[in-house]
Amino acid sequence: MEEYYIQNGYVGNAILWWGQNHSGYTTDINLAGRYTKEEAEGIIKRPEDRAWPCSYIDENTECKKLIVDVQYLSNDMMLPGSLV
């Protein structure tokens, strides 16, 4: 049975995915939820909501890019004077 990733919008060029178990959102495909067709149809209600087959995204290595998540960075590690 095909599963789907649910797109909620964008953060820059990155897709914002529904998280696992309907818990929040993420730009990290590894943390995105996988939903059945029935679940996906119940979620996509707005024009910006889209359901993508997991197999299509998982096999499309060209679209996957490394991102750096700012919430895991410490300001203490920045060059002094970088914070304004």
C-alpha positions in Angstrom: 0.0 0.0 0.0 1.4 3.4 -1.0 2.1 5.9 1.7 2.3 9.7 1.4 4.3 12.6 2.8 2.2 15.6 3.3 3.5 19.0 2.2 2.3 21.9 4.4 4.2 24.8 2.7 7.7 26.0 2.2 10.6 27.4 4.3 12.7 29.1 1.7 13.1 26.4 -1.0 12.7 23.5 1.5 9.3 21.8 1.7 7.6 21.9 5.1 6.3 18.4 5.9 3.8 17.1 8.3 5.6 15.4 11.2 5.3 11.9 12.3 2.0 11.0 14.0 0.5 14.4 13.1 3.0 16.0 15.5 4.2 19.3 14.2 6.1 20.1 11.0 9.6 19.5 9.8 11.9 20.3 6.8 13.8 17.0 7.4 12.3 14.3 5.3 13.7 11.7 7.8 11.3 13.2 10.4 8.3 13.5 8.1 5.2 11.4 8.7 4.1 8.7 6.4 0.4 8.6 5.9 -2.1 6.3 4.1 -4.1 7.5 1.1 -7.1 7.8 3.4 -5.2 9.8 6.0 -3.7 12.0 3.3 -7.1 12.8 1.7 -8.3 13.8 5.2 -5.4 16.2 5.7 -5.0 18.0 2.4 -7.7 20.7 2.7 -5.9 23.9 1.6 -4.5 24.8 -1.9 -0.9 24.7 -0.5 -1.4 21.2 1.0 -0.1 18.4 -1.2 0.4 14.7 -0.8 3.5 13.1 -2.4 4.0 9.4 -2.7 6.7 8.4 -0.3 8.3 6.1 -3.0 8.6 9.1 -5.4 10.3 11.3 -2.8 12.5 8.5 -1.3 13.8 7.5 -4.7 14.4 11.1 -5.9 17.9 11.6 -4.6 18.4 14.8 -6.7 15.8 16.7 -4.7 17.3 15.9 -1.3 19.7 18.4 0.1 21.5 18.8 3.4 20.1 21.5 5.6 21.4 23.0 8.8 18.8 23.4 11.6 19.5 26.5 13.6 17.8 25.2 16.7 20.8 22.9 17.3 23.4 25.6 17.0 24.9 27.4 20.0 25.4 31.2 19.8 28.5 30.6 22.0 30.2 29.0 19.0 29.8 32.1 16.7 32.7 34.5 16.0 32.5 37.3 18.6 30.8 40.3 17.1 28.5 38.2 14.8 25.5 38.9 17.0 24.2 42.4 16.4 
